[in-house]
Amino acid sequence: MIGHNLQKRSYNVNQDTPSMTDNNSVLAVASALETVRQDISTHAQHYGRTAQSIQLLAVSKRKPVSAIREAIDAGQRAFGENYLDEAVEKILSIDDAELQWHFIGAIQSRKTASIAEHFHWAHGVDRLKVAQRLSDQRPASSAPLNICLQVNIDNETGKAGASFADIRQLAADCAVLPGIVLRGLMAIPAPRTELSEQRQAFARLRECLNSLQSEHPGMDTLSMGMSGDLEAAIAEGATIVRVGTAIFGARAD
Ligand SMILES: *Cc1c(COP(=O)(O)O)cnc(C)c1O
């Protein structure tokens, strides 16, 4: 089989300009979003899945509120952010109860209160202390915070994520915390260009989730796949894909 190379199309870096309110850029975000939706749908069909089983998270880190609004106008409702102060500023300034905000960055203990207060999901939970704090600090008026446990699937030094060896215990400890709901696993694999190699890495996360599901049937989420490895992630069962560059253009950082 010839792999789909849809994700290899080049992205419009010119979107990332200070003035993002002109019509050209409105069309750029809307049409990029449509292209990503079509890619998801094409890959889903190819691998015998439904597009509805895959949620697209638009990763808007380092992008202005105007770009997020363009995506909202094009029907996008779920957004991923990495940098807490920047994210909270955007969430408060947009102030739209229809939106779903996902914190996808690494989580420092001292920053948990703000995440617990402002987000619907946190994908980067990799230790019990952080999970406990998120649970304790979740406002009583909010539904429990959805969390994914991040796994360092390639055992990279300096990378966030629990090891496969520690994940079962961490899941058991998190499952009893009242302010959070354990939804699944998240990973950012080491960069690989071959589809088959990308798939192998994601397959290990899927197998790990499958083995946890007997004890934790509510774990229904595989948060994996970004602009460069979307096809592989969908092939291996991603239920949330986190896409930034392909929607909003390249970032400066
Ligand atoms: C930035 C980021 C993404 C989006 O990456 P792109 O390559 O721009 O699609 C997804 N997930 C995480 C955790 C990120 O930090």
The ligand as an SDF file (V2000), in Angstrom:
LIG
                    3D

 15 15  0  0  0  0  0  0  0  0999 V2000
    2.2300   22.1010   19.6120 C   0  0  0  0  0  0  0  0  0  0  0  0
    1.5920   20.8320   19.9800 C   0  0  0  0  0  0  0  0  0  0  0  0
    0.7460   20.1570   19.0890 C   0  0  0  0  0  0  0  0  0  0  0  0
    0.4680   20.6360   17.6840 C   0  0  0  0  0  0  0  0  0  0  0  0
    1.5890   20.3890   16.8870 O   0  0  0  0  0  0  0  0  0  0  0  0
    1.5850   20.7350   15.3050 P   0  0  0  0  0  0  0  0  0  0  0  0
    2.7660   20.0170   14.8070 O   0  0  0  0  0  0  0  0  0  0  0  0
    1.6860   22.2010   15.1890 O   0  0  0  0  0  0  0  0  0  0  0  0
    0.3120   20.2120   14.7480 O   0  0  0  0  0  0  0  0  0  0  0  0
    0.1280   19.0050   19.5310 C   0  0  0  0  0  0  0  0  0  0  0  0
    0.3340   18.5210   20.7750 N   0  0  0  0  0  0  0  0  0  0  0  0
    1.1500   19.1240   21.6410 C   0  0  0  0  0  0  0  0  0  0  0  0
    1.3210   18.5400   22.9970 C   0  0  0  0  0  0  0  0  0  0  0  0
    1.8070   20.2850   21.2740 C   0  0  0  0  0  0  0  0  0  0  0  0
    2.6400   20.8570   22.1480 O   0  0  0  0  0  0  0  0  0  0  0  0
  1  2  1  0
  2  3  1  0
  2 14  2  0
  3  4  1  0
  3 10  2  0
  4  5  1  0
  5  6  1  0
  6  7  2  0
  6  8  1  0
  6  9  1  0
 10 11  1  0
 11 12  2  0
 12 13  1  0
 12 14  1  0
 14 15  1  0
M  END
$$$$
